[in-house]
Amino acid sequence: MNVIQQAVVVALVVVGSFFLLVGTIGLLRLPDVYNRMHATSKATTIGAASMFVAGFVYYGPQGAGLTSIVGVAFLFITAPTGAHLISRSAQKMGVPFFGDDTSWPEEKDEPGSN
C-alpha cells in the first residue's frame, strides 16, 4: 500500500467516524422520533458509506473490496426505505411532532378510493 492510498483510507475513516458520531449524538439528543430518524438515516448513512469506501480502497476491487462496494449499494437502497417506513409508522401510530409549528401535509384522495 502506497502513501497516497494510506492517506485516502485514513481520510475516509476519519470522515466516516465523524458522521457516525454526529448521527449517534443526534439519536441521543434530538427530541422526537422524526428528528432522530432523520439524524440516523442521513448522517450514519454517509458515515457507514465512507467506511465501506475506505474498505474498498484498502482491499482493492476484488474480494473484501467488492463486498464493500456492494455494502454501499445496499446501504443507499435500504436506509431511505427504512427511514420512510419508520416515519410512516410513527404517523399512523399518532406520534406527535416536537413543537406546534409542524404538521403532516394533507393527503389527497386517490382516484378510485371512495
Residue frames as a rotation matrix with the C-alpha (Angstrom) as fourth column:
MET 1
0.587 0.810 0.000 0.00
0.810 -0.587 0.000 0.00
0.000 0.000 -1.000 0.00
ASN 2
-0.349 -0.743 0.571 1.47
0.713 -0.606 -0.353 3.31
0.609 0.284 0.741 -1.02
VAL 3
-0.870 -0.105 -0.481 1.36
0.437 -0.614 -0.657 6.56
-0.227 -0.782 0.580 0.93
ILE 4
-0.783 0.619 -0.056 -1.48
-0.573 -0.684 0.451 8.10
0.241 0.385 0.891 -1.11
GLN 5
-0.159 0.731 -0.663 -3.64
-0.002 0.671 0.741 5.01
0.987 0.119 -0.106 -0.64
GLN 6
-0.442 -0.063 -0.895 -2.97
0.850 0.290 -0.440 5.08
0.287 -0.955 -0.075 3.10
ALA 7
-0.976 0.062 -0.208 -3.85
0.016 -0.935 -0.353 8.77
-0.217 -0.348 0.912 3.27
VAL 8
-0.516 0.839 -0.174 -7.14
-0.561 -0.176 0.809 8.18
0.648 0.515 0.561 1.43
VAL 9
-0.115 0.454 -0.883 -8.06
0.472 0.808 0.354 5.30
0.874 -0.376 -0.307 3.76
VAL 10
-0.676 -0.187 -0.713 -7.27
0.735 -0.247 -0.632 7.39
-0.058 -0.951 0.304 6.83
ALA 11
-0.938 0.343 -0.048 -9.25
-0.346 -0.933 0.095 10.36
-0.012 0.106 0.994 5.48
LEU 12
-0.297 0.876 -0.380 -12.28
-0.348 0.271 0.897 8.18
0.889 0.399 0.225 4.70
VAL 13
-0.186 0.191 -0.964 -12.18
0.763 0.647 -0.019 6.55
0.619 -0.738 -0.266 8.13
VAL 14
-0.878 -0.150 -0.454 -11.94
0.421 -0.692 -0.586 9.94
-0.226 -0.706 0.671 9.83
VAL 15
-0.754 0.654 -0.063 -14.84
-0.595 -0.639 0.488 11.35
0.279 0.405 0.871 7.78
GLY 16
-0.157 0.706 -0.691 -16.88
0.012 0.701 0.713 8.21
0.988 0.104 -0.118 8.41
SER 17
-0.467 -0.081 -0.881 -16.19
0.836 0.283 -0.470 8.34
0.287 -0.956 -0.064 12.14
PHE 18
-0.986 0.101 -0.133 -17.23
-0.054 -0.946 -0.321 11.98
-0.158 -0.309 0.938 12.26
PHE 19
-0.467 0.867 -0.174 -20.56
-0.671 -0.219 0.709 11.35
0.576 0.448 0.684 10.54
LEU 20
-0.109 0.406 -0.907 -21.24
0.389 0.858 0.337 8.27
0.915 -0.316 -0.252 12.66
LEU 21
-0.750 -0.202 -0.630 -20.55
0.662 -0.244 -0.709 10.34
-0.011 -0.949 0.316 15.78
VAL 22
-0.885 0.465 -0.029 -22.90
-0.466 -0.881 0.082 13.09
0.012 0.086 0.996 14.56
GLY 23
-0.221 0.834 -0.505 -25.62
-0.374 0.406 0.834 10.53
0.901 0.373 0.223 13.86
THR 24
-0.279 0.057 -0.959 -25.18
0.716 0.677 -0.168 8.95
0.640 -0.734 -0.230 17.27
ILE 25
-0.932 -0.057 -0.358 -25.35
0.292 -0.703 -0.649 12.30
-0.215 -0.709 0.671 19.04
GLY 26
-0.669 0.737 -0.098 -28.47
-0.658 -0.526 0.538 13.14
0.345 0.425 0.837 17.03
LEU 27
-0.151 0.599 -0.786 -30.05
0.118 0.800 0.588 9.85
0.981 -0.004 -0.192 18.03
LEU 28
-0.396 -0.091 -0.914 -29.36
0.872 0.274 -0.405 10.55
0.287 -0.957 -0.030 21.68
ARG 29
-0.824 -0.121 -0.553 -30.13
0.393 -0.826 -0.404 14.27
-0.408 -0.551 0.728 21.81
LEU 30
-0.858 0.508 0.079 -32.94
-0.267 -0.573 0.775 15.10
0.439 0.643 0.627 19.36
PRO 31
-0.678 0.546 0.493 -36.45
-0.688 -0.233 -0.688 15.39
-0.261 -0.805 0.533 20.80
ASP 32
0.311 0.900 0.307 -38.75
-0.662 0.437 -0.609 13.11
-0.682 -0.013 0.731 18.80
VAL 33
0.211 -0.195 0.958 -38.75
0.315 0.941 0.122 10.05
-0.925 0.276 0.260 16.58
TYR 34
0.908 0.174 0.380 -38.86
0.411 -0.199 -0.890 12.06
-0.079 0.964 -0.252 13.35
ASN 35
0.721 -0.691 0.041 -35.79
-0.681 -0.719 -0.135 14.11
0.123 0.070 -0.990 14.17
ARG 36
0.110 -0.685 0.720 -33.93
-0.563 0.554 0.613 11.06
-0.819 -0.473 -0.325 15.47
MET 37
0.510 0.152 0.847 -34.81
0.484 0.763 -0.428 9.11
-0.711 0.628 0.316 12.35
HIS 38
0.984 -0.144 0.101 -33.54
-0.002 -0.582 -0.813 11.94
0.175 0.800 -0.573 10.18
ALA 39
0.448 -0.869 0.210 -30.23
-0.875 -0.379 0.301 12.19
-0.182 -0.319 -0.930 12.04
THR 40
0.009 -0.473 0.881 -29.56
-0.282 0.844 0.455 8.50
-0.959 -0.252 -0.126 11.95
SER 41
0.625 0.276 0.730 -30.64
0.519 0.552 -0.653 7.91
-0.584 0.787 0.202 8.37
LYS 42
0.961 -0.250 0.118 -28.67
-0.066 -0.621 -0.781 10.78
0.269 0.743 -0.613 6.84
ALA 43
0.437 -0.854 0.284 -25.53
-0.898 -0.430 0.088 11.13
0.047 -0.293 -0.955 8.90
THR 44
0.064 -0.452 0.890 -24.91
-0.474 0.770 0.426 7.49
-0.878 -0.449 -0.165 9.63
THR 45
0.844 0.203 0.497 -25.54
0.327 0.540 -0.775 6.52
-0.426 0.817 0.389 6.02
ILE 46
0.793 -0.607 0.048 -22.79
-0.360 -0.531 -0.767 8.86
0.492 0.591 -0.640 4.90
GLY 47
0.205 -0.743 0.637 -20.56
-0.955 -0.008 0.298 7.68
-0.216 -0.669 -0.711 7.74
ALA 48
0.313 -0.042 0.949 -21.07
-0.109 0.991 0.080 4.00
-0.944 -0.129 0.305 7.03
ALA 49
0.963 0.031 0.266 -20.66
0.258 0.157 -0.953 4.56
-0.072 0.987 0.143 3.28
SER 50
0.583 -0.807 0.094 -17.38
-0.738 -0.574 -0.355 6.34
0.340 0.138 -0.930 3.92
MET 51
0.052 -0.539 0.841 -16.18
-0.728 0.556 0.401 3.37
-0.683 -0.633 -0.364 5.96
PHE 52
0.627 0.242 0.741 -17.22
0.244 0.842 -0.481 0.98
-0.740 0.482 0.469 3.19
VAL 53
0.950 -0.309 0.038 -15.37
-0.074 -0.341 -0.937 3.05
0.302 0.888 -0.346 0.59
ALA 54
0.269 -0.883 0.384 -12.29
-0.960 -0.214 0.181 3.02
-0.078 -0.417 -0.905 2.86
GLY 55
0.190 -0.130 0.973 -12.55
-0.231 0.957 0.174 -0.77
-0.954 -0.258 0.152 2.83
PHE 56
0.909 0.168 0.381 -12.73
0.323 0.296 -0.899 -0.73
-0.263 0.940 0.215 -0.94
VAL 57
0.713 -0.701 0.017 -9.65
-0.574 -0.598 -0.559 1.47
0.402 0.389 -0.829 -1.21
TYR 58
0.110 -0.699 0.706 -7.77
-0.898 0.235 0.372 -0.70
-0.426 -0.675 -0.602 1.28
TYR 59
0.045 -0.038 0.998 -8.64
-0.072 0.997 0.041 -4.13
-0.996 -0.073 0.042 -0.17
GLY 60
-0.865 -0.368 -0.340 -8.94
-0.332 -0.087 0.939 -3.26
-0.376 0.926 -0.047 -3.83
PRO 61
-0.303 0.829 -0.469 -11.59
-0.951 -0.230 0.207 -4.19
0.064 0.509 0.858 -6.37
GLN 62
-0.125 0.252 -0.960 -11.72
-0.259 0.925 0.277 -7.92
0.958 0.284 -0.050 -5.55
GLY 63
-0.477 -0.076 -0.876 -12.82
0.624 0.672 -0.398 -9.92
0.619 -0.736 -0.273 -2.52
ALA 64
-0.201 0.369 -0.907 -13.48
0.912 -0.267 -0.311 -7.75
-0.357 -0.890 -0.283 0.51
GLY 65
-0.861 -0.142 -0.488 -13.28
-0.008 -0.956 0.293 -4.60
-0.508 0.257 0.822 -1.60
LEU 66
-0.765 0.638 -0.089 -16.10
-0.054 0.074 0.996 -5.82
0.641 0.767 -0.023 -3.82
THR 67
-0.190 0.682 -0.706 -18.10
0.911 0.391 0.132 -6.66
0.366 -0.618 -0.695 -0.72
SER 68
-0.571 -0.081 -0.817 -17.56
0.536 -0.790 -0.296 -3.10
-0.621 -0.607 0.495 0.47
ILE 69
-0.943 0.233 -0.236 -18.99
-0.332 -0.674 0.660 -1.63
-0.005 0.701 0.713 -2.73
VAL 70
-0.441 0.828 -0.348 -21.98
0.338 0.512 0.790 -3.98
0.832 0.231 -0.505 -2.54
GLY 71
-0.306 0.275 -0.911 -22.44
0.946 -0.022 -0.325 -2.77
-0.109 -0.961 -0.253 1.05
VAL 72
-0.863 -0.013 -0.506 -22.58
0.011 -1.000 0.007 0.84
-0.506 0.001 0.863 -0.13
ALA 73
-0.765 0.616 -0.189 -25.24
-0.295 -0.075 0.952 -0.01
0.573 0.784 0.239 -2.72
PHE 74
-0.269 0.667 -0.695 -27.25
0.702 0.629 0.333 -1.98
0.659 -0.399 -0.638 -0.15
LEU 75
-0.530 -0.004 -0.848 -26.96
0.741 -0.488 -0.461 0.86
-0.412 -0.873 0.262 2.35
PHE 76
-0.925 0.158 -0.346 -28.14
-0.268 -0.917 0.296 3.50
-0.271 0.366 0.890 -0.14
ILE 77
-0.540 0.789 -0.294 -31.17
-0.099 0.287 0.953 1.38
0.836 0.544 -0.077 -1.01
THR 78
-0.109 0.542 -0.833 -32.20
0.751 0.594 0.288 0.31
0.651 -0.595 -0.472 2.49
ALA 79
-0.768 -0.246 -0.591 -31.51
0.619 -0.523 -0.586 3.42
-0.164 -0.816 0.554 4.61
PRO 80
-0.867 0.498 -0.027 -34.05
-0.493 -0.849 0.189 5.76
0.072 0.177 0.982 2.95
THR 81
-0.238 0.804 -0.545 -36.59
-0.160 0.521 0.838 2.98
0.958 0.287 0.005 2.72
GLY 82
-0.290 0.068 -0.954 -36.23
0.836 0.504 -0.218 2.17
0.466 -0.861 -0.203 6.39
ALA 83
-0.937 -0.072 -0.343 -36.42
0.245 -0.835 -0.492 5.83
-0.251 -0.545 0.800 7.38
HIS 84
-0.658 0.749 -0.081 -39.57
-0.577 -0.432 0.693 6.28
0.484 0.503 0.716 5.33
LEU 85
-0.086 0.642 -0.762 -41.20
0.238 0.756 0.610 3.23
0.967 -0.129 -0.218 6.90
ILE 86
-0.573 -0.167 -0.802 -40.30
0.814 -0.001 -0.581 4.42
0.097 -0.986 0.136 10.40
SER 87
-0.966 0.204 -0.160 -41.79
-0.171 -0.965 -0.201 7.86
-0.196 -0.167 0.966 9.80
ARG 88
-0.418 0.862 -0.287 -44.97
-0.514 0.036 0.857 6.46
0.748 0.506 0.428 8.20
SER 89
-0.174 0.318 -0.932 -45.39
0.599 0.785 0.156 4.01
0.781 -0.531 -0.328 11.06
ALA 90
-0.798 -0.152 -0.583 -44.95
0.577 -0.469 -0.669 6.79
-0.171 -0.870 0.462 13.60
GLN 91
-0.843 0.536 -0.035 -47.51
-0.516 -0.790 0.331 8.90
0.150 0.298 0.943 11.76
LYS 92
-0.181 0.816 -0.549 -50.04
-0.225 0.509 0.831 6.06
0.957 0.274 0.092 11.66
MET 93
-0.246 0.040 -0.969 -49.47
0.835 0.517 -0.190 5.43
0.493 -0.855 -0.160 15.39
GLY 94
0.717 0.623 0.313 -50.20
0.433 -0.749 0.501 9.11
0.547 -0.224 -0.807 16.07
VAL 95
0.041 -0.780 -0.625 -46.77
0.963 -0.136 0.233 10.10
-0.266 -0.612 0.745 17.32
PRO 96
0.916 0.379 -0.131 -46.84
0.342 -0.909 -0.238 13.92
-0.210 0.173 -0.962 17.52
PHE 97
0.272 -0.815 0.512 -44.17
0.506 -0.331 -0.796 16.26
0.818 0.476 0.322 16.20
PHE 98
-0.212 -0.424 -0.881 -41.97
0.943 -0.325 -0.071 18.15
-0.256 -0.846 0.468 18.61
GLY 99
-0.877 -0.049 -0.479 -43.38
0.020 -0.998 0.066 21.66
-0.481 0.048 0.875 18.75
ASP 100
0.041 0.997 0.060 -46.56
0.353 0.042 -0.935 23.05
-0.935 0.060 -0.350 17.26
ASP 101
-0.032 -0.098 -0.995 -45.21
-0.638 -0.764 0.096 24.54
-0.769 0.638 -0.038 14.03
THR 102
-0.810 -0.383 -0.443 -45.05
-0.585 0.493 0.644 21.33
-0.029 0.781 -0.624 12.03
SER 103
0.133 0.849 0.511 -47.83
-0.522 0.498 -0.692 19.17
-0.843 -0.174 0.510 10.62
TRP 104
-0.511 -0.235 0.827 -48.26
0.452 0.744 0.491 16.49
-0.731 0.625 -0.274 8.02
PRO 105
-0.852 0.277 -0.444 -49.41
-0.516 -0.583 0.627 17.61
-0.085 0.764 0.640 4.58
GLU 106
0.062 0.954 0.295 -53.00
-0.661 0.261 -0.704 16.83
-0.748 -0.151 0.646 3.82
GLU 107
-0.723 -0.286 0.629 -53.44
0.164 0.813 0.558 13.63
-0.671 0.507 -0.541 1.90
LYS 108
-0.465 0.549 -0.695 -55.15
-0.875 -0.405 0.266 13.88
-0.135 0.732 0.668 -1.43
ASP 109
0.368 0.676 0.639 -57.84
-0.428 0.733 -0.529 11.44
-0.826 -0.079 0.559 -2.34
GLU 110
-0.776 -0.624 0.093 -56.56
-0.245 0.433 0.867 8.80
-0.581 0.651 -0.489 -4.67
PRO 111
-0.289 0.699 -0.654 -58.64
-0.945 -0.099 0.312 8.07
0.154 0.708 0.689 -7.74
GLY 112
-0.031 0.388 -0.921 -60.92
-0.298 0.876 0.379 5.11
0.954 0.286 0.089 -7.23
SER 113
-0.784 -0.264 -0.562 -60.68
0.422 0.439 -0.793 5.13
0.456 -0.859 -0.233 -3.40
ASN 114
-0.365 0.740 0.565 -64.27
-0.606 -0.649 0.460 6.03
0.707 -0.174 0.685 -2.50
